[in-house]
Amino acid sequence: MKKQFIFLLVALSISHYLSAQSDSTNCTISLKAIDLSENMSRLSTKDDEVILLLYKKTNSEETLHAPVCQTEFVLDSTRKEKTLTNLTLQNSNYLIFILERDDERTIEQIDPIFRVYYQEIAKLYAKKDWLGLEKYMGDSDLLGYVEFSLSKSESEIEFKGRQNMDSYHYKLTINHSK
């Protein structure tokens, strides 16, 4: 009886693992700077210190779990594109936030703010309420926010605008295949 129970437990575990694998998708996310946000002033650094936060979202969550991907990189006139490859995502809804970091806070300090206040941040971004966003963002700028699902094999989203006298234009491309 004990052997049958262990066999059943192992069989269920393998079945669950294979089911989760079949729902997985290999994904590539690319961010291209068409117009860097830090290029207007003579005092600016002429580069964008970008933070990309990717979260899995379910309809019932008021706070988000740890990011599926969080990364920080620099884009400038010589390197205007960053591609993240081999991201394994489940068939679900996701949120991406793209920030231009203008203060000394680390990604580890910024992430919890987005996990708890993402709904309020998204509303403020939609209204282009830069002053309201400052409460959560400090000196950093939220360049883009998008919610997406893996229903299309490729999605392109453009973020452009002006914040604090700096214009910006970015293109986010999401590719995936089973």
N, C-alpha and C positions, 0 to 999 in steps of 0.2 A: 504494500500500500504506500509506503514511504517513497519507494522508487518511482511509482506511478505519479505521485504528487510532484516530485522533483522534475520528472519528465514533462509533465503538464506545464509546470512553471517555466521551464526552459523553452518549451515550444511557444508559449504565449509571449515570452520576452522576444524571441526571434521574430515572431509574427509582427509584434508591435514595432520592432526596429525596421523590418522590411517595409512596413506600411509607411512609416515616417520617411524612409528614404525615397519611396515612390512619389511622395508629395513634395520632395525637395527640388529646387531649381538652382542651377548654376547661374549666377548673375554677375554682370559687369556694370559698374557705375563710373561714368566719366563726367568730370566737371571742367568746362572750358571757359576761361575768362576772355570775353570779347572786348570788354572795357573794364580795366582794374579800378577798384574803388579808391585806391590810394595814389592817384596820379595827377591830381589837380593842383595842389598847393606845392610851393617850393619847399615847404617845411615837411611834407609827407615823406614817408620811407620809399615810395614808388613801388612797393610790393604789398600784396595782400596776404596776411597770415590767416589762413582759412581753417575753420573747424567744421567738419561734417559729422553730424550725429544721425544715425539710422536706428529707428526703433520699430519693433513689431507692435502692432496695435490690435486689440480686440475691442469689440463694442462695449463691453461691460467695464472697462478699466477707467478709473478716474486718475490714477497715476500709472506711469509707464514703468515697465521692468528695465533692467540694465540694457544698454544699447546693444543691438546686433553688431554694429560697427561704430567705432568712434575713432576719428583720425584727425590729425592736424598737419598741415603742409603749407608751403609758401609758393605763391604764384607771382611771377613778375614778368617783365618785358621779354625775358629770354626763355621762360618756361610758363606757358599760359594754360597748360592742361595737366590734369591729374586723373589717372585711371586706377580704379580699385577693381581687381580681378578675383576670380574664384570665391566669390561670396555665395555661400549656400543658404538660400532662403526657402522658407516653407510657403505653401500657397496660402497667403494671408494678406492683410492690409498692413502697410508700412507708412511711417512718417520720416521725412528727411528734413533736417534743419541745417542751413548753411549760414555760418557766421563769419564775419571779418573781425578778428580779434584785435582790439585796440587798447587792451589793458594787460595787467600782469596775471590775471586769473588763469589757472590751468584748466585743461579739459576736465579734470577730475572735480574741479570746483564748479564748473559750468553745467555739467551733465545733470546733477541732482535738481537744479533749478528747472531745467526743461522737463524732467520726469514728473515733477509735481505740478508745475504751472503751464504745461504745454497748451492746454485749451485756452487759457487767458492770453498767452503769448501769440497763439494763432489768431485770435480775435483782434488783438491790437495790430498785428502785422496786416491783416486784411483791411483794417481801417486806416492803415499807414499812420498810426498814432506813435510816432517816434519818441515823443516825450513819455508816453505811457510805457513803452518798451524799455526805456532807460532804467526804470525801476528794477527790471529783471536782468538787463543786458549790461548795465554800467556804461562804459565808453565803447563797448563793442557794438557792431551793427549786425542786425539780422538781415542778410541779403536774400534769403529765400526759405520758403517753407512749402512742402507739398506732401499730400497724402496720396498714396498710390497702391494699386494691387497688381498682381502679376498676370492680369487678364490679357494684356497685349505683349507680344514678344519684344517690342521696342517702344519706348516712350521718350519724347524730348520735351523738356520744359524750359522756358526761358524766364529768367529773373532780371528785370531791369528797373532802374529808378534812380532816385537821388536821396541821399541821407547826409545831413550835416555838410552841405556844399559839395559833396563828392557824388558824381554819377557812377553807376556801375551797370554792367550787362554780363550775365553769365548764362551759359547753356548747360543743362544737366541732361545726360543721356543715360537711360537705363535699358540694358539689353539682357535677355535671359533665354535659356533653353532648358528643356527637361533633360 
